[in-house]
Amino acid sequence: MSTEDFDSVRRDPDPIRRGKRATELLTTYQQRATELARLRKAAIEEAHRELGMSYTEIAGALGITKGRITQIRSTAPAAERAFFGVGPVSIGVPYRYQTTDRERPLIAAEDAETANQLEALLTALSLATSRYQIEPDRTEPPAGDTIVVCGPKSAPIGADLLSRDPALTMVEDDGRWWIEQREDGIRIGSPSDEPAPQSADVAYVAWHMIDNRVIIHIAGIHGIGSLGATHYLRAHLADVFRQVGQQPMSLVVRATYDGLTITDSELAAGPYVW
């Protein structure tokens, strides 16, 4: 925490505002401390792997004991935590207009469960989370690291993020949506839209660094596809991170489902590093 931030909170005469600001700063800097712990662990492993140093030698160079090195290696956050940024991470899902007694914006069950599963994944990675709703006219994500679960049909923010991807996009053709490879025009459609429908869907996933913060974009052909993409990330995040690290990229996930339960998920295309 900078001295300016600290002194500003201490001087704030409003106790409620002072309490809120202190809480916000505590969350932010606790997340930074966790990220520093991850970076330290990664540095230790890099020195051992790339420089050929023993852990005893690394301990001496860092001025700590070998036992402390062992503790750091076993307790620090996993490397793949960085896939979602430093944190806190906000999770956004779209309103979808549906008609009950009148037309109103509702959160689909698939999107709500996607948010729940993403929150569980981030919590396991020691990342603090918050949630927001993506209105149909939303064009910008909130400040900080964020996950945007939104296709181009649901809000402009989904189309804008897709426009930044040189490898993949989503297109509508004769009432059906597809994930399309820009270079060769190959399309991947949802098996649930085939003449003989299957209980399966596909989803687009992208990693962006915009204005020095991470934005993860997830867009299923249907809402259940986004849940399938989340299932895939929960099972394979370490593998994805080893392949791409913190580089802009996109990929396609195919998943099968039974109701709101994802029964299996797999990589269908990519990852494509930009």
Steps between C-alpha positions, in 0.01 A plus 500: 500500500638844411544759773254724315228231506564423865496864611193576290300226673621608844398863436153424358253660745204282394513172702289300253698615197823447695394146586404420140825639361703309758318178407560556127869571551542200729354271231715654227826477690428156642462387138831665412668328793367166376630575151842587643503162674425335164774700328751403769417132460530531121839673537628221724392234253650695208835536679501127568392403148674759283809588706562153639513624860420265784227602742768538768686743277181691423421523872842648566467749216159614628612514861250244626521141621461193283200407715339831407565422131317169544210680670478758222498231231220308670273784612529783245224536239521295182663656195176488302344752739655765277268397215228711666728791592589631845150542639246585619312354202147603406273245328232625263210308345231640270138580544291306250158640425225244556126529532329391820206721603681768298830531314775554751876446526581172671821314577484160329561199723798397282663842544437506874663158536791612281559790738483262798754263346734783402482639852592158641797477262627847588456444873710184474771716342486750791335766285235728649189536285200720442211479254324733261226473240558572131216718378390464134657837413825455692811593303778500761615260772545627856839613626758242602542134407173355380322208333240589237253218431319645202447425132468763227122464497457578870683835520742717300783418739498142367532617139773752588718240672454261206613773259838506677564132421694444173450121512135430585164670485130414535260541209128456443383330182135431427403521865781275627817610679847363426856542627706575190874490434581830330784371281329212324133551582463161670196503727420313818133479586307376798401131482172604662411691183547205264200335328551215745575703813751377757533608863821689427608857435815695413646817648758763422763597760750786464770665712556874460735750660327837464611813688734290714228271635391149404165448329382142448222473242273195497216461250304182444290450190231438762517578872592140586811535282644761737449258786684236296789741444519562873502123560795471261694781669447348844645169379771623261605849610853392591548344155363807323724729703807290425424531129418870477605667825383861504469550125188611313335188361172329420369144488182300453354253750245227427297361789224249555232550760205350683273779614726752676768239564802495269589137442819556299700780339788507254705733286340532155743751343806702603638650704594768247756746638472844340 
